[in-house]
């Protein structure tokens, strides 16, 4: 099933245990595979401008491979 990238923005990310993680603000794309790599809970431009980009990326993103379901919200599995 295909979904438009624009449909992901603003959706709430929730773990399959019910913990609310945050809202999708941006995404990182893998242009080699043509897939979404990560969902960001902050704007990408805010990460790039930081001195601690790697730490902030890990803290403020969810790997797309964790996504289990997309509807009104996005359900993700455990790490």
N, CA, C and O atoms as a CHARMM CRD file, in Angstrom:
* protein
*
  316
    1    1 UNK  N      0.83300  -1.17700   0.00000 PROA 1      0.00000
    2    1 UNK  CA     0.00000   0.00000   0.00000 PROA 1      0.00000
    3    1 UNK  C      0.87900   1.24300   0.00000 PROA 1      0.00000
    4    1 UNK  O      1.79700   1.36100   0.81200 PROA 1      0.00000
    5    2 UNK  N      0.60400   2.14700  -0.89100 PROA 2      0.00000
    6    2 UNK  CA     1.36200   3.39100  -0.97800 PROA 2      0.00000
    7    2 UNK  C      0.65200   4.47800  -0.18700 PROA 2      0.00000
    8    2 UNK  O     -0.57400   4.49700  -0.08300 PROA 2      0.00000
    9    3 UNK  N      1.44600   5.37800   0.36300 PROA 3      0.00000
   10    3 UNK  CA     0.90500   6.52200   1.08700 PROA 3      0.00000
   11    3 UNK  C      1.73200   7.74100   0.69300 PROA 3      0.00000
   12    3 UNK  O      2.94800   7.65300   0.52500 PROA 3      0.00000
   13    4 UNK  N      1.07000   8.85200   0.55200 PROA 4      0.00000
   14    4 UNK  CA     1.77800  10.08200   0.22700 PROA 4      0.00000
   15    4 UNK  C      2.54800  10.56000   1.45000 PROA 4      0.00000
   16    4 UNK  O      2.05900  10.47500   2.57700 PROA 4      0.00000
   17    5 UNK  N      3.74300  11.05800   1.22300 PROA 5      0.00000
   18    5 UNK  CA     4.56800  11.56300   2.30800 PROA 5      0.00000
   19    5 UNK  C      3.84400  12.67800   3.05300 PROA 5      0.00000
   20    5 UNK  O      3.93500  12.77200   4.27800 PROA 5      0.00000
   21    6 UNK  N      3.13400  13.51400   2.32600 PROA 6      0.00000
   22    6 UNK  CA     2.42000  14.63200   2.95500 PROA 6      0.00000
   23    6 UNK  C      1.34300  14.15100   3.92900 PROA 6      0.00000
   24    6 UNK  O      0.95300  14.89800   4.82700 PROA 6      0.00000
   25    7 UNK  N      0.85900  12.92800   3.76700 PROA 7      0.00000
   26    7 UNK  CA    -0.15900  12.39100   4.67000 PROA 7      0.00000
   27    7 UNK  C      0.41600  12.01400   6.03700 PROA 7      0.00000
   28    7 UNK  O     -0.33600  11.83700   6.99600 PROA 7      0.00000
   29    8 UNK  N      1.73200  11.89000   6.13300 PROA 8      0.00000
   30    8 UNK  CA     2.36600  11.52800   7.40000 PROA 8      0.00000
   31    8 UNK  C      2.52400  12.72200   8.33500 PROA 8      0.00000
   32    8 UNK  O      2.48700  12.56500   9.55600 PROA 8      0.00000
   33    9 UNK  N      2.69800  13.91300   7.77100 PROA 9      0.00000
   34    9 UNK  CA     2.95600  15.10100   8.58400 PROA 9      0.00000
   35    9 UNK  C      1.80700  15.39500   9.52600 PROA 9      0.00000
   36    9 UNK  O      0.64300  15.40300   9.12500 PROA 9      0.00000
   37   10 UNK  N      2.14800  15.63800  10.79100 PROA 10     0.00000
   38   10 UNK  CA     1.15000  15.97300  11.79700 PROA 10     0.00000
   39   10 UNK  C      0.52400  14.77900  12.48600 PROA 10     0.00000
   40   10 UNK  O     -0.18800  14.94500  13.47700 PROA 10     0.00000
   41   11 UNK  N      0.77300  13.57300  11.98400 PROA 11     0.00000
   42   11 UNK  CA     0.20300  12.38200  12.62300 PROA 11     0.00000
   43   11 UNK  C      0.95400  12.08700  13.92200 PROA 11     0.00000
   44   11 UNK  O      2.16500  12.28000  14.02200 PROA 11     0.00000
   45   12 UNK  N      0.20100  11.61600  14.90600 PROA 12     0.00000
   46   12 UNK  CA     0.79400  11.26100  16.18100 PROA 12     0.00000
   47   12 UNK  C      1.43800   9.88200  16.08300 PROA 12     0.00000
   48   12 UNK  O      0.87400   8.96800  15.48300 PROA 12     0.00000
   49   13 UNK  N      2.62200   9.73900  16.67400 PROA 13     0.00000
   50   13 UNK  CA     3.32900   8.45800  16.71900 PROA 13     0.00000
   51   13 UNK  C      3.10600   7.85700  18.10000 PROA 13     0.00000
   52   13 UNK  O      3.39200   8.48400  19.12000 PROA 13     0.00000
   53   14 UNK  N      2.58900   6.62600  18.11500 PROA 14     0.00000
   54   14 UNK  CA     2.26500   5.93000  19.35700 PROA 14     0.00000
   55   14 UNK  C      2.88600   4.53600  19.30500 PROA 14     0.00000
   56   14 UNK  O      2.84000   3.87300  18.26900 PROA 14     0.00000
   57   15 UNK  N      3.46800   4.09000  20.42300 PROA 15     0.00000
   58   15 UNK  CA     4.00000   2.72500  20.46400 PROA 15     0.00000
   59   15 UNK  C      2.84600   1.74100  20.54900 PROA 15     0.00000
   60   15 UNK  O      1.72300   2.11500  20.88500 PROA 15     0.00000
   61   16 UNK  N      3.12900   0.48000  20.24100 PROA 16     0.00000
   62   16 UNK  CA     2.07200  -0.52400  20.33100 PROA 16     0.00000
   63   16 UNK  C      1.66600  -0.79800  21.78400 PROA 16     0.00000
   64   16 UNK  O      0.69900  -1.51900  22.03000 PROA 16     0.00000
   65   17 UNK  N      2.39800  -0.22900  22.74200 PROA 17     0.00000
   66   17 UNK  CA     2.01500  -0.30000  24.15900 PROA 17     0.00000
   67   17 UNK  C      1.15800   0.89100  24.57100 PROA 17     0.00000
   68   17 UNK  O      0.68000   0.94600  25.70400 PROA 17     0.00000
   69   18 UNK  N      0.95600   1.85600  23.65000 PROA 18     0.00000
   70   18 UNK  CA     0.11400   3.00700  23.93400 PROA 18     0.00000
   71   18 UNK  C      0.84300   4.26700  24.35700 PROA 18     0.00000
   72   18 UNK  O      0.19600   5.27000  24.65900 PROA 18     0.00000
   73   19 UNK  N      2.17600   4.25200  24.39000 PROA 19     0.00000
   74   19 UNK  CA     2.94600   5.43200  24.78100 PROA 19     0.00000
   75   19 UNK  C      3.00200   6.41700  23.61200 PROA 19     0.00000
   76   19 UNK  O      3.36000   6.04000  22.49600 PROA 19     0.00000
   77   20 UNK  N      2.65100   7.66400  23.86600 PROA 20     0.00000
   78   20 UNK  CA     2.70100   8.70500  22.84100 PROA 20     0.00000
   79   20 UNK  C      4.12800   9.22800  22.73500 PROA 20     0.00000
   80   20 UNK  O      4.72200   9.65700  23.72500 PROA 20     0.00000
   81   21 UNK  N      4.66500   9.18700  21.52600 PROA 21     0.00000
   82   21 UNK  CA     6.04700   9.59600  21.30800 PROA 21     0.00000
   83   21 UNK  C      6.13300  11.03800  20.82500 PROA 21     0.00000
   84   21 UNK  O      6.97000  11.80000  21.30800 PROA 21     0.00000
   85   22 UNK  N      5.28500  11.42100  19.88500 PROA 22     0.00000
   86   22 UNK  CA     5.30700  12.77800  19.34200 PROA 22     0.00000
   87   22 UNK  C      4.56400  12.84700  18.02400 PROA 22     0.00000
   88   22 UNK  O      3.90500  11.89100  17.61600 PROA 22     0.00000
   89   23 UNK  N      4.67800  13.99100  17.36000 PROA 23     0.00000
   90   23 UNK  CA     4.03100  14.21200  16.07000 PROA 23     0.00000
   91   23 UNK  C      5.07300  14.21200  14.95800 PROA 23     0.00000
   92   23 UNK  O      6.20300  14.65400  15.16700 PROA 23     0.00000
   93   24 UNK  N      4.70400  13.72600  13.79200 PROA 24     0.00000
   94   24 UNK  CA     5.61100  13.74000  12.64100 PROA 24     0.00000
   95   24 UNK  C      5.74200  15.17800  12.13900 PROA 24     0.00000
   96   24 UNK  O      4.76100  15.80300  11.73700 PROA 24     0.00000
   97   25 UNK  N      6.96100  15.68300  12.16900 PROA 25     0.00000
   98   25 UNK  CA     7.26200  17.03200  11.69000 PROA 25     0.00000
   99   25 UNK  C      8.00000  17.00600  10.35900 PROA 25     0.00000
  100   25 UNK  O      7.90100  17.94100   9.56400 PROA 25     0.00000
  101   26 UNK  N      8.74800  15.91900  10.12200 PROA 26     0.00000
  102   26 UNK  CA     9.56600  15.82500   8.91200 PROA 26     0.00000
  103   26 UNK  C      9.92900  14.36200   8.69300 PROA 26     0.00000
  104   26 UNK  O      9.57600  13.50100   9.50000 PROA 26     0.00000
  105   27 UNK  N     10.62300  14.08700   7.62100 PROA 27     0.00000
  106   27 UNK  CA    11.03300  12.71500   7.32000 PROA 27     0.00000
  107   27 UNK  C     12.39600  12.73100   6.64600 PROA 27     0.00000
  108   27 UNK  O     12.77300  13.71000   6.00100 PROA 27     0.00000
  109   28 UNK  N     13.12500  11.64100   6.80300 PROA 28     0.00000
  110   28 UNK  CA    14.39100  11.45100   6.10900 PROA 28     0.00000
  111   28 UNK  C     14.14700  10.36600   5.06900 PROA 28     0.00000
  112   28 UNK  O     13.66600   9.27800   5.38600 PROA 28     0.00000
  113   29 UNK  N     14.48200  10.67800   3.83700 PROA 29     0.00000
  114   29 UNK  CA    14.25600   9.74500   2.73900 PROA 29     0.00000
  115   29 UNK  C     15.55500   9.07400   2.33100 PROA 29     0.00000
  116   29 UNK  O     16.62300   9.68300   2.39700 PROA 29     0.00000
  117   30 UNK  N     15.46400   7.82200   1.90900 PROA 30     0.00000
  118   30 UNK  CA    16.59000   7.09000   1.34400 PROA 30     0.00000
  119   30 UNK  C     16.36000   7.07100  -0.16000 PROA 30     0.00000
  120   30 UNK  O     15.55900   6.28100  -0.66000 PROA 30     0.00000
  121   31 UNK  N     17.05400   7.92900  -0.87300 PROA 31     0.00000
  122   31 UNK  CA    16.83700   8.05800  -2.30800 PROA 31     0.00000
  123   31 UNK  C     17.36600   6.86600  -3.09600 PROA 31     0.00000
  124   31 UNK  O     16.93000   6.63200  -4.22300 PROA 31     0.00000
  125   32 UNK  N     18.29700   6.11000  -2.52200 PROA 32     0.00000
  126   32 UNK  CA    18.80500   4.92400  -3.21300 PROA 32     0.00000
  127   32 UNK  C     17.73900   3.83000  -3.30200 PROA 32     0.00000
  128   32 UNK  O     17.62000   3.14400  -4.31700 PROA 32     0.00000
  129   33 UNK  N     16.96400   3.68000  -2.21800 PROA 33     0.00000
  130   33 UNK  CA    15.93900   2.63500  -2.20400 PROA 33     0.00000
  131   33 UNK  C     14.54500   3.18800  -2.49500 PROA 33     0.00000
  132   33 UNK  O     13.61000   2.43000  -2.75400 PROA 33     0.00000
  133   34 UNK  N     14.41500   4.50500  -2.45000 PROA 34     0.00000
  134   34 UNK  CA    13.11600   5.12400  -2.69400 PROA 34     0.00000
  135   34 UNK  C     12.14400   4.94300  -1.54800 PROA 34     0.00000
  136   34 UNK  O     10.93400   4.86600  -1.76300 PROA 34     0.00000
  137   35 UNK  N     12.67000   4.87400  -0.31400 PROA 35     0.00000
  138   35 UNK  CA    11.83200   4.64700   0.85600 PROA 35     0.00000
  139   35 UNK  C     12.05200   5.72500   1.91200 PROA 35     0.00000
  140   35 UNK  O     13.00800   6.49800   1.84600 PROA 35     0.00000
  141   36 UNK  N     11.15300   5.75600   2.88000 PROA 36     0.00000
  142   36 UNK  CA    11.31800   6.62200   4.04800 PROA 36     0.00000
  143   36 UNK  C     12.25200   5.89700   5.01100 PROA 36     0.00000
  144   36 UNK  O     12.04600   4.72000   5.30700 PROA 36     0.00000
  145   37 UNK  N     13.26700   6.58300   5.49600 PROA 37     0.00000
  146   37 UNK  CA    14.21000   5.97800   6.44100 PROA 37     0.00000
  147   37 UNK  C     13.79800   6.25700   7.88500 PROA 37     0.00000
  148   37 UNK  O     13.77700   5.34900   8.71600 PROA 37     0.00000
  149   38 UNK  N     13.47200   7.51100   8.17900 PROA 38     0.00000
  150   38 UNK  CA    13.11400   7.91200   9.53800 PROA 38     0.00000
  151   38 UNK  C     11.96900   8.90700   9.51100 PROA 38     0.00000
  152   38 UNK  O     11.82300   9.68200   8.56500 PROA 38     0.00000
  153   39 UNK  N     11.16100   8.87600  10.55900 PROA 39     0.00000
  154   39 UNK  CA    10.17000   9.91000  10.80700 PROA 39     0.00000
  155   39 UNK  C     10.72800  10.80900  11.89500 PROA 39     0.00000
  156   39 UNK  O     11.15300  10.32600  12.94500 PROA 39     0.00000
  157   40 UNK  N     10.73100  12.10100  11.65400 PROA 40     0.00000
  158   40 UNK  CA    11.29000  13.05600  12.61000 PROA 40     0.00000
  159   40 UNK  C     10.18800  13.74900  13.39000 PROA 40     0.00000
  160   40 UNK  O      9.12600  14.05800  12.85000 PROA 40     0.00000
  161   41 UNK  N     10.45100  13.98600  14.66200 PROA 41     0.00000
  162   41 UNK  CA     9.50900  14.71100  15.51000 PROA 41     0.00000
  163   41 UNK  C      9.93100  16.15900  15.68600 PROA 41     0.00000
  164   41 UNK  O      9.37300  16.88100  16.51200 PROA 41     0.00000
  165   42 UNK  N     10.91400  16.57700  14.91000 PROA 42     0.00000
  166   42 UNK  CA    11.36800  17.96300  14.82000 PROA 42     0.00000
  167   42 UNK  C     11.65000  18.24300  13.34600 PROA 42     0.00000
  168   42 UNK  O     11.80100  17.31200  12.55500 PROA 42     0.00000
  169   43 UNK  N     11.71800  19.49000  12.98400 PROA 43     0.00000
  170   43 UNK  CA    12.07200  19.84600  11.61200 PROA 43     0.00000
  171   43 UNK  C     13.52600  19.46700  11.36000 PROA 43     0.00000
  172   43 UNK  O     14.37800  19.67200  12.22500 PROA 43     0.00000
  173   44 UNK  N     13.81500  18.92200  10.19500 PROA 44     0.00000
  174   44 UNK  CA    15.18100  18.50000   9.84800 PROA 44     0.00000
  175   44 UNK  C     16.15700  19.66200   9.93000 PROA 44     0.00000
  176   44 UNK  O     17.30500  19.47600  10.33700 PROA 44     0.00000
  177   45 UNK  N     15.72400  20.84400   9.55500 PROA 45     0.00000
  178   45 UNK  CA    16.61200  22.01300   9.59200 PROA 45     0.00000
  179   45 UNK  C     17.07800  22.31700  11.00900 PROA 45     0.00000
  180   45 UNK  O     18.17000  22.85700  11.19000 PROA 45     0.00000
  181   46 UNK  N     16.28000  21.98300  12.01800 PROA 46     0.00000
  182   46 UNK  CA    16.69000  22.20200  13.40700 PROA 46     0.00000
  183   46 UNK  C     17.77900  21.22200  13.82500 PROA 46     0.00000
  184   46 UNK  O     18.61100  21.55600  14.66800 PROA 46     0.00000
  185   47 UNK  N     17.79100  20.02900  13.25600 PROA 47     0.00000
  186   47 UNK  CA    18.82500  19.04800  13.57100 PROA 47     0.00000
  187   47 UNK  C     20.15100  19.41700  12.92600 PROA 47     0.00000
  188   47 UNK  O     21.20700  19.28700  13.54600 PROA 47     0.00000
  189   48 UNK  N     20.09700  19.87200  11.69200 PROA 48     0.00000
  190   48 UNK  CA    21.30900  20.17200  10.93400 PROA 48     0.00000
  191   48 UNK  C     22.07000  21.34300  11.54100 PROA 48     0.00000
  192   48 UNK  O     23.29700  21.39400  11.46000 PROA 48     0.00000
  193   49 UNK  N     21.36700  22.26300  12.13300 PROA 49     0.00000
  194   49 UNK  CA    21.98600  23.45700  12.70900 PROA 49     0.00000
  195   49 UNK  C     22.59600  23.20500  14.08200 PROA 49     0.00000
  196   49 UNK  O     23.20600  24.11100  14.65100 PROA 49     0.00000
  197   50 UNK  N     22.45200  22.02400  14.62000 PROA 50     0.00000
  198   50 UNK  CA    22.92000  21.71600  15.96100 PROA 50     0.00000
  199   50 UNK  C     24.34900  21.16500  15.95500 PROA 50     0.00000
  200   50 UNK  O     24.81500  20.61000  14.96000 PROA 50     0.00000
  201   51 UNK  N     25.02500  21.33300  17.08800 PROA 51     0.00000
  202   51 UNK  CA    26.35900  20.75500  17.25600 PROA 51     0.00000
  203   51 UNK  C     26.26900  19.26800  17.62200 PROA 51     0.00000
  204   51 UNK  O     27.26400  18.54700  17.54900 PROA 51     0.00000
  205   52 UNK  N     25.09600  18.82300  18.00700 PROA 52     0.00000
  206   52 UNK  CA    24.89700  17.44500  18.46400 PROA 52     0.00000
  207   52 UNK  C     23.88600  16.72900  17.57000 PROA 52     0.00000
  208   52 UNK  O     22.93500  16.12200  18.06400 PROA 52     0.00000
  209   53 UNK  N     24.08900  16.80200  16.27700 PROA 53     0.00000
  210   53 UNK  CA    23.12300  16.28800  15.31200 PROA 53     0.00000
  211   53 UNK  C     22.81000  14.80800  15.51800 PROA 53     0.00000
  212   53 UNK  O     21.63900  14.42900  15.52300 PROA 53     0.00000
  213   54 UNK  N     23.81100  13.97900  15.68400 PROA 54     0.00000
  214   54 UNK  CA    23.59000  12.53500  15.81600 PROA 54     0.00000
  215   54 UNK  C     22.77600  12.21300  17.06400 PROA 54     0.00000
  216   54 UNK  O     21.88000  11.37000  17.01800 PROA 54     0.00000
  217   55 UNK  N     23.07600  12.87400  18.17000 PROA 55     0.00000
  218   55 UNK  CA    22.35400  12.62700  19.41000 PROA 55     0.00000
  219   55 UNK  C     20.89500  13.08600  19.28100 PROA 55     0.00000
  220   55 UNK  O     19.98100  12.37800  19.70300 PROA 55     0.00000
  221   56 UNK  N     20.68500  14.24800  18.70900 PROA 56     0.00000
  222   56 UNK  CA    19.32700  14.76200  18.53200 PROA 56     0.00000
  223   56 UNK  C     18.52800  13.91800  17.54700 PROA 56     0.00000
  224   56 UNK  O     17.32500  13.72700  17.72900 PROA 56     0.00000
  225   57 UNK  N     19.17900  13.41400  16.51400 PROA 57     0.00000
  226   57 UNK  CA    18.50500  12.54900  15.54600 PROA 57     0.00000
  227   57 UNK  C     18.01200  11.27700  16.22600 PROA 57     0.00000
  228   57 UNK  O     16.87400  10.86200  16.01300 PROA 57     0.00000
  229   58 UNK  N     18.84500  10.67100  17.02600 PROA 58     0.00000
  230   58 UNK  CA    18.45100   9.44400  17.72800 PROA 58     0.00000
  231   58 UNK  C     17.30600   9.70500  18.70300 PROA 58     0.00000
  232   58 UNK  O     16.41000   8.87500  18.85100 PROA 58     0.00000
  233   59 UNK  N     17.33700  10.84800  19.35900 PROA 59     0.00000
  234   59 UNK  CA    16.32700  11.18700  20.36200 PROA 59     0.00000
  235   59 UNK  C     14.99900  11.60400  19.73600 PROA 59     0.00000
  236   59 UNK  O     13.94200  11.37200  20.32300 PROA 59     0.00000
  237   60 UNK  N     15.04000  12.21300  18.55900 PROA 60     0.00000
  238   60 UNK  CA    13.85300  12.82300  17.95700 PROA 60     0.00000
  239   60 UNK  C     13.39700  12.15900  16.66500 PROA 60     0.00000
  240   60 UNK  O     12.76300  12.80300  15.82900 PROA 60     0.00000
  241   61 UNK  N     13.70900  10.88400  16.49400 PROA 61     0.00000
  242   61 UNK  CA    13.27800  10.19600  15.27500 PROA 61     0.00000
  243   61 UNK  C     12.89300   8.75400  15.58100 PROA 61     0.00000
  244   61 UNK  O     13.26300   8.18100  16.60500 PROA 61     0.00000
  245   62 UNK  N     12.13600   8.19800  14.64600 PROA 62     0.00000
  246   62 UNK  CA    11.72900   6.79700  14.72000 PROA 62     0.00000
  247   62 UNK  C     12.06200   6.17600  13.37500 PROA 62     0.00000
  248   62 UNK  O     11.67400   6.70300  12.33300 PROA 62     0.00000
  249   63 UNK  N     12.77500   5.06500  13.39100 PROA 63     0.00000
  250   63 UNK  CA    13.07600   4.37300  12.14200 PROA 63     0.00000
  251   63 UNK  C     11.76400   3.88700  11.51800 PROA 63     0.00000
  252   63 UNK  O     10.90700   3.32800  12.20200 PROA 63     0.00000
  253   64 UNK  N     11.62700   4.10700  10.23100 PROA 64     0.00000
  254   64 UNK  CA    10.38200   3.75500   9.54800 PROA 64     0.00000
  255   64 UNK  C     10.14200   2.24700   9.56100 PROA 64     0.00000
  256   64 UNK  O      8.99900   1.80500   9.44300 PROA 64     0.00000
  257   65 UNK  N     11.19000   1.46300   9.70200 PROA 65     0.00000
  258   65 UNK  CA    11.02400   0.00500   9.76000 PROA 65     0.00000
  259   65 UNK  C     10.23100  -0.42500  10.98800 PROA 65     0.00000
  260   65 UNK  O      9.71800  -1.54300  11.02800 PROA 65     0.00000
  261   66 UNK  N     10.12200   0.44800  11.99400 PROA 66     0.00000
  262   66 UNK  CA     9.33500   0.14500  13.20100 PROA 66     0.00000
  263   66 UNK  C      7.83900   0.35400  12.99800 PROA 66     0.00000
  264   66 UNK  O      7.04000  -0.09500  13.82000 PROA 66     0.00000
  265   67 UNK  N      7.44200   1.03300  11.90900 PROA 67     0.00000
  266   67 UNK  CA     6.03100   1.35500  11.68300 PROA 67     0.00000
  267   67 UNK  C      5.24300   0.07400  11.42100 PROA 67     0.00000
  268   67 UNK  O      5.59200  -0.72300  10.54900 PROA 67     0.00000
  269   68 UNK  N      4.17500  -0.10500  12.19500 PROA 68     0.00000
  270   68 UNK  CA     3.30900  -1.27400  12.06000 PROA 68     0.00000
  271   68 UNK  C      1.99700  -0.93600  11.36700 PROA 68     0.00000
  272   68 UNK  O      1.44700  -1.75900  10.63500 PROA 68     0.00000
  273   69 UNK  N      1.48800   0.29200  11.60100 PROA 69     0.00000
  274   69 UNK  CA     0.20100   0.67700  11.04400 PROA 69     0.00000
  275   69 UNK  C      0.13100   2.19400  10.91800 PROA 69     0.00000
  276   69 UNK  O      0.63100   2.92800  11.77100 PROA 69     0.00000
  277   70 UNK  N     -0.50400   2.65100   9.82800 PROA 70     0.00000
  278   70 UNK  CA    -0.73200   4.07300   9.62900 PROA 70     0.00000
  279   70 UNK  C     -2.21900   4.27100   9.37800 PROA 70     0.00000
  280   70 UNK  O     -2.77500   3.74300   8.41500 PROA 70     0.00000
  281   71 UNK  N     -2.84900   5.03300  10.25200 PROA 71     0.00000
  282   71 UNK  CA    -4.26400   5.38800  10.08500 PROA 71     0.00000
  283   71 UNK  C     -4.39700   6.82400  10.60000 PROA 71     0.00000
  284   71 UNK  O     -3.73100   7.72200  10.08500 PROA 71     0.00000
  285   72 UNK  N     -5.23600   7.05300  11.59600 PROA 72     0.00000
  286   72 UNK  CA    -5.34300   8.38300  12.19700 PROA 72     0.00000
  287   72 UNK  C     -4.05500   8.72400  12.94700 PROA 72     0.00000
  288   72 UNK  O     -3.69400   9.89300  13.07800 PROA 72     0.00000
  289   73 UNK  N     -3.37700   7.70100  13.43100 PROA 73     0.00000
  290   73 UNK  CA    -2.07900   7.85400  14.06200 PROA 73     0.00000
  291   73 UNK  C     -1.14700   6.79400  13.48400 PROA 73     0.00000
  292   73 UNK  O     -1.56600   5.93700  12.70700 PROA 73     0.00000
  293   74 UNK  N      0.11600   6.86700  13.87600 PROA 74     0.00000
  294   74 UNK  CA     1.11100   5.90500  13.39100 PROA 74     0.00000
  295   74 UNK  C      1.51000   5.02500  14.57300 PROA 74     0.00000
  296   74 UNK  O      1.99100   5.52100  15.59200 PROA 74     0.00000
  297   75 UNK  N      1.31000   3.73100  14.43100 PROA 75     0.00000
  298   75 UNK  CA     1.65900   2.77700  15.47800 PROA 75     0.00000
  299   75 UNK  C      3.02500   2.17800  15.14400 PROA 75     0.00000
  300   75 UNK  O      3.25700   1.69700  14.03500 PROA 75     0.00000
  301   76 UNK  N      3.92900   2.21900  16.13800 PROA 76     0.00000
  302   76 UNK  CA     5.27300   1.67400  15.93000 PROA 76     0.00000
  303   76 UNK  C      5.53600   0.56800  16.94500 PROA 76     0.00000
  304   76 UNK  O      5.03900   0.59600  18.07100 PROA 76     0.00000
  305   77 UNK  N      6.32400  -0.39500  16.51600 PROA 77     0.00000
  306   77 UNK  CA     6.73400  -1.48800  17.39900 PROA 77     0.00000
  307   77 UNK  C      7.92300  -1.07500  18.23600 PROA 77     0.00000
  308   77 UNK  O      8.43500   0.03700  18.11600 PROA 77     0.00000
  309   78 UNK  N      8.34600  -1.97900  19.07500 PROA 78     0.00000
  310   78 UNK  CA     9.48900  -1.70900  19.94100 PROA 78     0.00000
  311   78 UNK  C     10.77700  -1.64600  19.12900 PROA 78     0.00000
  312   78 UNK  O     10.83100  -2.08000  17.97900 PROA 78     0.00000
  313   79 UNK  N     11.79000  -1.10600  19.74300 PROA 79     0.00000
  314   79 UNK  CA    13.08300  -0.93400  19.07800 PROA 79     0.00000
  315   79 UNK  C     13.61500  -2.26000  18.72000 PROA 79     0.00000
  316   79 UNK  O     14.70000  -2.35600  18.14700 PROA 79     0.00000
